[in-house]
Amino acid sequence: MTASAASPTHGSVNHPRKRRSRGRYVLHAFLIVTSVVWLAPVLWAAYTALRPYADTGGAARGYVSIGGSYGFQNFFDAWTRVDMPKFFLNTMIVVLPAVVLTLLLASMVAFAVSRYSWRFNLLLLMLFTAGNLLPQQVVITPLYRMYLALPIPKLVSDNGLLYDQYIGIIVVHVAFQLGFSTFVLSNYMKTLPKELNEAAVVDGAGVFRTFWEVILPLCRPPLAALATLQFTWIYNDFFWALILMVTGDKRPITSALSGLKGQFFTDNNLVAAGAIIVALPTLIVFFVLQKQFIRGLTLGSTKG
Amino acid sequence: MTDSVNRGLSEPAAPTRRRLGIPVGEAPGDAPRKRRRFSVLTRRDKLVLGLMVGIPTAIHVFFIWLPTIASGILSFTSWNGIGLDRIKFIGLKNYTDLFSGVYPPFWPAIQHNLIWLAVFLLIATPIGIFLAVLLDKEIRGTRVYQSAIYLPVVLSLAIVGFIWQLIYSPDQGLINSLLGTAGTPQAIDWFGNRNVNLWAILVAASWRHIGYIMVLYLAGLKSVDPGLREAASIDGASERQTFFRVVFPVLRPINVVVLVITVIESLRAFDLVYITNRGLNGLEILSVLVTNNIIGEASRIGFGSALAMVLLVISVGPIIYYLTRSLKDDAA
């Protein structure tokens, strides 16, 4: 938000146009080299993935070469070899409810904290923000035992526990991500005019209707940004499912990649293709929703 | 449409207030008005508000803070995880075992976490800030450069591990292929050799971290009042002086965020190391040691909790620092 707030004025300022030419060339050269270096690992993975192992590995041309055949066979192989559709589905079963729940619950807290004055406002915000900054490993040991011990209705858990269940993974994501989203949303809601609440009260709206019909619709920009960001973060998670999910078949896509690594021999071309497939959803987010993603990140770090 | 609503409602206020030196959180005059409105609430409204705050708070406290406290308590016990009645209080024994070196990976892990932190703090973060400063200039194609540098940020650390494996592998990796050592006994196993693997991992981790810092800092730079820079350049300040004497101090809030993110991220380092070799052989770090003590055959809950507490104690400093800096405005 800060970025978009400041950019109109920023653009209108005329920087001094002297000393431009040579400095500019050096700057561009430096930035081009940096960008190429930055993209190189991903491009290298893509290039490797397009070539069959027979052309690159062993006594063949080697990896640093051109020629031989190019194609998408590795992608098809990776897709079927570890049953990627299943793992993508697993990921979606976790990610979609987790993102929706996180945003819903966080916006409720943010609404209460930012639109009404409570004694515990600041304490609550501190609690959530600090919780979000904790390293996951600080909580994992007791959490793991809790997941094994707590009884849960069979309706949402086929073994009666949180352990090894989608619901367990969803819940821990929500609990952890609430902090950041609450912080961002409450900062945003504070900037909305106070009169909105008063007008809603005059219209006879209760608290929940004020939240749902007045404030929440105005929060679409931060919600879109947060949804993008949370999707990426939860999609990318590796840790929670690693510890709290024991059935290999139920694990998310990020852990499926290890299935492509052989015990004695690894076909790097196949691994490269697998890595690119798994990265694809986040890369799509990167290309399509770049603005939202950046806004989400910066909303959390700059106030106002 | 939502964009224009957003701009119309919120954005004129914040920058103006900031320029006037008023904290952006609340205007001082708002407080009494708010208190009056609170009394307008009916009993039902209060109940609804209570639930809106209570349910999420309960979830957060139950799944994050309760285990944190439990970690603290369990760190003074010995327990294999089976049967609550088997929990035995053993005082500080877990900690004395840790610090006296009975558990060999502990001190290497502390050392590796510190190296991680130092590399992020002294190399990666400054590079990110430097790139942000360069990209903040009005140059053609800045968007393209920005995109290239922050692309790794959207990748999961697990994927980052796999991508760098393609570069570091001894038989098929890019570096060994370029050196002509691929598949020969002279090949360097960048992720496997304990003399180099921490540094190899840090290159991969920095690749992502630098992009992250660049994005954050760039947003901060865009929020700096252009008038400040103009004033500095009229006063004859060089670009470097303008940055260090004017822009950098003004960006204190974002500096705090960047500092805290750098520290927290280096304590959280896990995925990349775990994917590479489960934190063995030169890559011991605290977060992986915690994990290794609770899964696998030897489940040592008390000991793992003591490790987690060490991690917590190290992260508490930056967390408190961040809270006091970033929430100060709200208290005003």
Interface residues (C-beta under 8 A of the other chain):
Chain A: M1 T2 A3 S4 A5 A6 S7 T9 H10 V13 H15 P16 R24 L27 H28 F30 L31 I32 T34 S35 V36 W38 L39 P41 V42 W44 A45 T48 T56 G57 G62 Y63 V64 L105 A106 M108 V109 F111 A112 V113 Y116 S117 W118 N121 L122 L124 L125 M126 L127 F128 T129 A130 G131 L133 L134 P135 Q136 Q137 V138 V139 I140 T141 P142 L143 Y144 R145 M146 V171 V172 V174 A175 F176 L178 G179 T182 Y188 K190 T191 L192 P193 K194 N197 E198 V201 G206 V207 F208 F211 L218 R220 P221 A224 T232 Y235 N236 D237 F238 F239 L242 I243 T254 S255 L257 S258 T266 N268 V271 A272 G274 A275 V278 A279 T282 L283 V285 F286 Q290 F293 I294 L297 T298 G300 S301 T302 K303 G304
Chain B: T2 D3 V5 N6 R7 L9 S10 E11 A13 A14 P15 R17 R18 V24 G25 E26 D30 A31 R33 K34 R35 R37 F38 V40 L41 T42 R44 D45 V48 L49 M52 V53 I55 P56 T57 I59 H60 V61 F62 F63 I64 W65 L66 P67 T68 A70 S71 L74 G81 L131 L134 L135 K137 E138 I139 G141 V144 Y145 S147 A148 I149 Y150 L151 P152 V154 L155 S156 L157 A158 I159 F162 I163 W164 Q165 L166 I167 S169 D171 Q172 G173 L174 S177 L178 A182 W207 G211 Y212 V215 L216 L218 A219 G220 K222 S223 V224 P226 E230 S233 P253 I254 V257 V258 V260 I261 I264 L267 R268 F270 D271 Y274 I275 L286 S287 V290 T291 N293 I294 I295 I301 G304 S305 A308 M309 L311 L312 S315 P318 I319 I320 Y322 L323 S326 L327 D329 D330 A331
